[in-house]
């Protein structure tokens, strides 16, 4: 049983998701606008951002699911 400490839950997973998702979007936009050698680098950056955003989304869903189970 979790005890109530009076502190709000940490926001780190949501901030991490936001950073990764923003990186993915910015990398995708940059890849479409810049010339060839840089577009490949921006595409790779976008791919890493998308992978990180998906991983952070999974972490957020798992943590919120565990928190919901504790309150039942």
OpenMM code with the backbone's topology and positions (N, CA, C; nanometers):
from openmm import Vec3, app, unit

residues = "UNK UNK UNK UNK UNK UNK UNK UNK UNK UNK UNK UNK UNK UNK UNK UNK UNK UNK UNK UNK UNK UNK UNK UNK UNK UNK UNK UNK UNK UNK UNK UNK UNK UNK UNK UNK UNK UNK UNK UNK UNK UNK UNK UNK UNK UNK UNK UNK UNK UNK UNK UNK UNK UNK UNK UNK UNK UNK UNK UNK UNK UNK UNK UNK UNK UNK UNK UNK UNK UNK UNK UNK".split()
positions = [
    Vec3(0.0838, -0.1169, 0.0000),
    Vec3(0.0000, 0.0000, 0.0000),
    Vec3(0.0892, 0.1244, 0.0000),
    Vec3(0.0607, 0.2136, -0.0899),
    Vec3(0.1413, 0.3353, -0.1015),
    Vec3(0.0958, 0.4378, 0.0016),
    Vec3(0.1927, 0.5052, 0.0600),
    Vec3(0.1558, 0.6078, 0.1569),
    Vec3(0.1564, 0.7441, 0.0895),
    Vec3(0.0715, 0.8302, 0.1356),
    Vec3(0.0588, 0.9628, 0.0773),
    Vec3(0.1608, 1.0551, 0.1430),
    Vec3(0.2539, 1.1065, 0.0617),
    Vec3(0.3571, 1.1952, 0.1145),
    Vec3(0.3198, 1.3415, 0.0984),
    Vec3(0.2137, 1.3695, 0.0245),
    Vec3(0.1723, 1.5067, 0.0030),
    Vec3(0.2414, 1.5729, -0.1151),
    Vec3(0.3379, 1.5041, -0.1758),
    Vec3(0.4079, 1.5584, -0.2912),
    Vec3(0.3407, 1.5102, -0.4195),
    Vec3(0.3396, 1.5936, -0.5228),
    Vec3(0.2820, 1.5474, -0.6498),
    Vec3(0.3723, 1.4425, -0.7139),
    Vec3(0.3172, 1.3565, -0.8003),
    Vec3(0.4004, 1.2554, -0.8661),
    Vec3(0.5031, 1.3213, -0.9570),
    Vec3(0.6171, 1.2575, -0.9782),
    Vec3(0.7214, 1.3176, -1.0614),
    Vec3(0.6747, 1.3336, -1.2056),
    Vec3(0.7213, 1.4408, -1.2690),
    Vec3(0.6837, 1.4695, -1.4072),
    Vec3(0.7941, 1.4337, -1.5055),
    Vec3(0.9001, 1.3699, -1.4590),
    Vec3(1.0139, 1.3390, -1.5451),
    Vec3(0.9748, 1.2567, -1.6678),
    Vec3(0.8930, 1.1491, -1.6577),
    Vec3(0.8596, 1.0741, -1.7784),
    Vec3(0.7892, 1.1594, -1.8839),
    Vec3(0.7003, 1.2490, -1.8424),
    Vec3(0.6298, 1.3323, -1.9391),
    Vec3(0.7248, 1.4327, -2.0044),
    Vec3(0.8183, 1.4858, -1.9293),
    Vec3(0.9163, 1.5773, -1.9880),
    Vec3(1.0049, 1.5046, -2.0874),
    Vec3(1.0465, 1.3841, -2.0537),
    Vec3(1.1273, 1.3050, -2.1458),
    Vec3(1.0517, 1.2739, -2.2738),
    Vec3(0.9238, 1.2394, -2.2608),
    Vec3(0.8422, 1.2132, -2.3788),
    Vec3(0.8321, 1.3386, -2.4643),
    Vec3(0.8114, 1.4528, -2.4016),
    Vec3(0.7988, 1.5781, -2.4753),
    Vec3(0.9267, 1.6105, -2.5518),
    Vec3(1.0418, 1.5915, -2.4881),
    Vec3(1.1698, 1.6188, -2.5541),
    Vec3(1.1900, 1.5252, -2.6733),
    Vec3(1.1622, 1.3969, -2.6562),
    Vec3(1.1797, 1.3012, -2.7653),
    Vec3(1.0830, 1.3285, -2.8796),
    Vec3(0.9581, 1.3577, -2.8475),
    Vec3(0.8597, 1.3846, -2.9517),
    Vec3(0.8944, 1.5123, -3.0269),
    Vec3(0.9392, 1.6145, -2.9561),
    Vec3(0.9792, 1.7391, -3.0218),
    Vec3(1.0997, 1.7169, -3.1119),
    Vec3(1.1951, 1.6359, -3.0676),
    Vec3(1.3115, 1.6030, -3.1494),
    Vec3(1.2694, 1.5300, -3.2763),
    Vec3(1.1754, 1.4374, -3.2639),
    Vec3(1.1282, 1.3633, -3.3811),
    Vec3(1.0609, 1.4553, -3.4817),
    Vec3(0.9761, 1.5453, -3.4336),
    Vec3(0.9066, 1.6375, -3.5243),
    Vec3(1.0052, 1.7349, -3.5880),
    Vec3(1.0933, 1.7924, -3.5091),
    Vec3(1.1912, 1.8876, -3.5627),
    Vec3(1.2845, 1.8199, -3.6625),
    Vec3(1.3276, 1.6978, -3.6335),
    Vec3(1.4143, 1.6246, -3.7255),
    Vec3(1.3446, 1.5921, -3.8566),
    Vec3(1.2166, 1.5580, -3.8488),
    Vec3(1.1404, 1.5287, -3.9706),
    Vec3(1.1252, 1.6525, -4.0569),
    Vec3(1.0926, 1.7650, -3.9953),
    Vec3(1.0781, 1.8901, -4.0703),
    Vec3(1.2119, 1.9315, -4.1311),
    Vec3(1.3184, 1.9225, -4.0521),
    Vec3(1.4509, 1.9601, -4.1024),
    Vec3(1.4945, 1.8683, -4.2161),
    Vec3(1.4638, 1.7397, -4.2067),
    Vec3(1.5030, 1.6458, -4.3116),
    Vec3(1.4356, 1.6788, -4.4437),
    Vec3(1.3163, 1.7346, -4.4373),
    Vec3(1.2475, 1.7681, -4.5619),
    Vec3(1.2944, 1.9015, -4.6199),
    Vec3(1.3610, 1.9837, -4.5408),
    Vec3(1.3988, 2.1173, -4.5864),
    Vec3(1.5456, 2.1331, -4.6245),
    Vec3(1.6338, 2.0541, -4.5683),
    Vec3(1.7777, 2.0737, -4.5904),
    Vec3(1.8282, 1.9865, -4.7054),
    Vec3(1.9447, 2.0214, -4.7623),
    Vec3(1.9997, 1.9416, -4.8730),
    Vec3(2.0446, 1.8017, -4.8289),
    Vec3(2.0785, 1.7213, -4.9251),
    Vec3(2.0959, 1.5774, -4.9106),
    Vec3(2.1817, 1.5286, -4.7940),
    Vec3(2.3076, 1.5637, -4.7796),
    Vec3(2.3808, 1.4996, -4.6694),
    Vec3(2.3220, 1.5328, -4.5329),
    Vec3(2.2707, 1.6532, -4.5164),
    Vec3(2.2135, 1.6916, -4.3881),
    Vec3(2.0764, 1.6290, -4.3668),
    Vec3(2.0032, 1.6026, -4.4732),
    Vec3(1.8705, 1.5429, -4.4568),
    Vec3(1.8807, 1.4017, -4.4012),
    Vec3(1.9876, 1.3302, -4.4380),
    Vec3(2.0076, 1.1956, -4.3831),
    Vec3(2.0328, 1.2041, -4.2331),
    Vec3(2.1171, 1.2969, -4.1913),
    Vec3(2.1455, 1.3137, -4.0480),
    Vec3(2.0197, 1.3544, -3.9728),
    Vec3(1.9412, 1.4438, -4.0311),
    Vec3(1.8171, 1.4873, -3.9660),
    Vec3(1.7159, 1.3731, -3.9607),
    Vec3(1.7146, 1.2902, -4.0643),
    Vec3(1.6259, 1.1733, -4.0636),
    Vec3(1.6628, 1.0746, -3.9547),
    Vec3(1.7927, 1.0537, -3.9357),
    Vec3(1.8390, 0.9658, -3.8280),
    Vec3(1.8014, 1.0249, -3.6923),
    Vec3(1.8191, 1.1551, -3.6768),
    Vec3(1.7798, 1.2223, -3.5526),
    Vec3(1.6296, 1.2060, -3.5277),
    Vec3(1.5507, 1.2207, -3.6334),
    Vec3(1.4057, 1.2038, -3.6200),
    Vec3(1.3713, 1.0607, -3.5796),
    Vec3(1.4419, 0.9635, -3.6371),
    Vec3(1.4161, 0.8234, -3.6026),
    Vec3(1.4477, 0.7960, -3.4554),
    Vec3(1.5620, 0.8465, -3.4081),
    Vec3(1.5957, 0.8283, -3.2660),
    Vec3(1.4941, 0.8981, -3.1760),
    Vec3(1.4499, 1.0159, -3.2173),
    Vec3(1.3480, 1.0866, -3.1396),
    Vec3(1.2178, 1.0097, -3.1337),
    Vec3(1.1782, 0.9499, -3.2459),
    Vec3(1.0544, 0.8719, -3.2489),
    Vec3(1.0649, 0.7469, -3.1616),
    Vec3(1.1797, 0.6804, -3.1671),
    Vec3(1.2005, 0.5624, -3.0828),
    Vec3(1.1971, 0.6016, -2.9352),
    Vec3(1.2637, 0.7115, -2.9022),
    Vec3(1.2624, 0.7582, -2.7634),
    Vec3(1.1241, 0.7995, -2.7179),
    Vec3(1.0482, 0.8654, -2.8056),
    Vec3(0.9123, 0.9064, -2.7695),
    Vec3(0.8246, 0.7847, -2.7448),
    Vec3(0.8385, 0.6825, -2.8286),
    Vec3(0.7595, 0.5610, -2.8084),
    Vec3(0.7970, 0.4928, -2.6772),
    Vec3(0.9259, 0.4843, -2.6494),
    Vec3(0.9706, 0.4216, -2.5242),
    Vec3(0.9201, 0.4994, -2.4034),
    Vec3(0.9266, 0.6324, -2.4090),
    Vec3(0.8778, 0.7128, -2.2967),
    Vec3(0.7268, 0.7002, -2.2818),
    Vec3(0.6550, 0.6891, -2.3925),
    Vec3(0.5097, 0.6702, -2.3866),
    Vec3(0.4764, 0.5393, -2.3159),
    Vec3(0.5510, 0.4328, -2.3475),
    Vec3(0.5298, 0.3046, -2.2813),
    Vec3(0.5562, 0.3181, -2.1316),
    Vec3(0.6631, 0.3872, -2.0948),
    Vec3(0.6951, 0.4073, -1.9528),
    Vec3(0.5824, 0.4828, -1.8827),
    Vec3(0.5318, 0.5877, -1.9460),
    Vec3(0.4242, 0.6669, -1.8860),
    Vec3(0.2995, 0.5813, -1.8666),
    Vec3(0.2637, 0.5026, -1.9677),
    Vec3(0.1441, 0.4186, -1.9582),
    Vec3(0.1611, 0.3155, -1.8476),
    Vec3(0.2783, 0.2533, -1.8378),
    Vec3(0.3011, 0.1521, -1.7345),
    Vec3(0.2965, 0.2160, -1.5966),
    Vec3(0.3608, 0.3315, -1.5793),
    Vec3(0.3610, 0.3967, -1.4484),
    Vec3(0.2213, 0.4406, -1.4075),
    Vec3(0.1439, 0.4954, -1.5019),
    Vec3(0.0082, 0.5386, -1.4676),
    Vec3(-0.0801, 0.4190, -1.4377),
    Vec3(-0.0585, 0.3076, -1.5075),
    Vec3(-0.1367, 0.1874, -1.4812),
    Vec3(-0.1059, 0.1341, -1.3421),
    Vec3(0.0224, 0.1340, -1.3044),
    Vec3(0.0597, 0.0888, -1.1696),
    Vec3(0.0014, 0.1815, -1.0635),
    Vec3(0.0025, 0.3117, -1.0909),
    Vec3(-0.0536, 0.4075, -0.9954),
    Vec3(-0.2041, 0.3871, -0.9793),
    Vec3(-0.2734, 0.3596, -1.0888),
    Vec3(-0.4175, 0.3328, -1.0815),
    Vec3(-0.4465, 0.2071, -1.0013),
    Vec3(-0.3617, 0.1031, -1.0192),
    Vec3(-0.3824, -0.0199, -0.9454),
    Vec3(-0.3603, -0.0004, -0.7963),
    Vec3(-0.2676, 0.0866, -0.7598),
    Vec3(-0.2408, 0.1104, -0.6178),
    Vec3(-0.3577, 0.1813, -0.5500),
    Vec3(-0.4310, 0.2610, -0.6246),
    Vec3(-0.5413, 0.3365, -0.5651),
    Vec3(-0.6703, 0.2557, -0.5583),
    Vec3(-0.6729, 0.1377, -0.6152),
    Vec3(-0.7955, 0.0553, -0.6105),
    Vec3(-0.8016, -0.0232, -0.4838),
] * unit.nanometer
topology = app.Topology()
chain = topology.addChain("A")
for resn in residues:
    res = topology.addResidue(resn, chain)
    for name in ("N", "CA", "C"):
        topology.addAtom(name, app.Element.getBySymbol(name[0]), res)
